[in-house]
Amino acid sequence: MDSDLPARFIGVPVEVIHDRPPALEKRPGPPDGFIWEGRTYRVVAVLQEWHDYRLRGKTQAFYVKERGSYRAKAAERRGTWGVGRDYYRVRTAEGEVFDLYYDRAPQGPGERKGAWFLWRQILE
C-alpha cells in the first residue's frame, strides 16, 4: 500500500458490482464496479491488492486464550471467518483511482456477509 500518495478520505459503504457472482462469499475478490452517490463506476484495472487479517480486540484475546498464540499467528496470515479486510486499489473507466475494501466482519445479528467500503480517492 502506498500511503505517500495524496488522497481524499471518503469512508462510506458502497454497493459493488461483480459481473460474475464470487465463488467464495467471504473472499469475493475485486469488484467490476461500484455505485457511489447514485453514480456507477466501472473498474478497468486493479492496480494493487493487499489483505489485513490482524486479529484485534476480543477476537485476538479469544484466539490467544483458547487456541494459543501459534494459531492466532496462523489466523493473521491466512485469515479466519469474519476477521480482516481485503483492500483493492482500482482505476475506473473515467481514470479515477480509488481504494475500496471488503470488511469480512458480519454486519449484523444473523448476518454472515461482510460489507464493502469506499475508503479513499487517490489524487494523482
N, C-alpha and C positions, 0 to 999 in steps of 0.2 A: 504494500500500500504506500502510495506516495503522498505523505502528509505535508510536503513542502509546497504543493500547488495551491494557489489561491482558490477558495471555494466559498460558496454561499450555502449556509446551513438551511435545510428545509424541514426534515424530521417529521414527515407525515405519513400515515398509512396510505397505500395506493392499491388499486386493483391491477393485477398483471395479466398479460395475455400469453398463453402458451399455444402455439399453433397445433401442437400435438400434446395430449394430456401427459403429464410427467409420469414416469414409470414408478417412482417412489414418492409417496406423499410427503415425507419428511426431508427429502433431498430433491426438490423439484428442478434444480438446475436453473440456468439463466433464463429470464423471460424473453419472449419475442417482441414484447411491447408492454406498455403500461399506460394507465389512464390517470392523469393528474389534473385537477381543477377543470374537469369536463373535456379535456383535450387528450387525444390519443397520440402517443409517441411510439414509433416503431423502432426497434433496436436493429441496427445494421451490423454492429460489431461488438463483441465482448473484448474489451481492452485488457482487463485484469480480473482475476478471481482469487479470493482468499477466504479462509474459514477461521472462526474463533470459537473453539469448543471448550474454553475455560469454564471450569465449574466455579460458581460463585455462591456466596451466602449459604442458605440452608442446604442446597444441593451439595456444595463442597463439604460441608460438615457431615452430611449423611454418608457420602462416599468414603471419607477418611475413617469415620467411626465404624460403619457397618461393613465396609468392603476392603478397607486398608488403603494405604497411600499408593501402592503399586497399581491397584485397579483404578484409583482416582486419576493417576497419571495416564493410564491407557485410555480412559474415557475422554480426557482432554485432547489426546492425539486423534482419536477416531470419531469422537462424538458419542453421545448417548441420547436416548429418547428424550425429546423435549428440551435439550440443552444446546445452546450455541446459536451462532448466526453464520449464514453463508452470504458473503459480500460479492457484488459484481459491479465493476466499472464498465459502463456501456456508452457507445456512441449511437445517437439517434439518426434517423434519416435527415433531420434538419442540421446535423453536425454538432449538436449539443452533447456534452459529456456529463453523465450523472453517475452517482454511486447509489445503488439500491442494496438492500439486504433482506434476507428471509430470516425472520426470528422463529426458531424452531419451537419455542415455548407455546404450549396450548393457550389460546386466547380467552378462555372462559370455562366455567364449570361444564363438564360433559364434552368439551371440545377436544379433538385430537390434532387438529391442524394448527399450524403457526400462522404468521401474518407477514405480509410484505410491507416494507417501508422505503420511501424515497428519502435517503439520508441527506444528500447534498448535491449541488450542481458544481462541477469543476469549471472554473473560469480560466480559459486558456488565453 
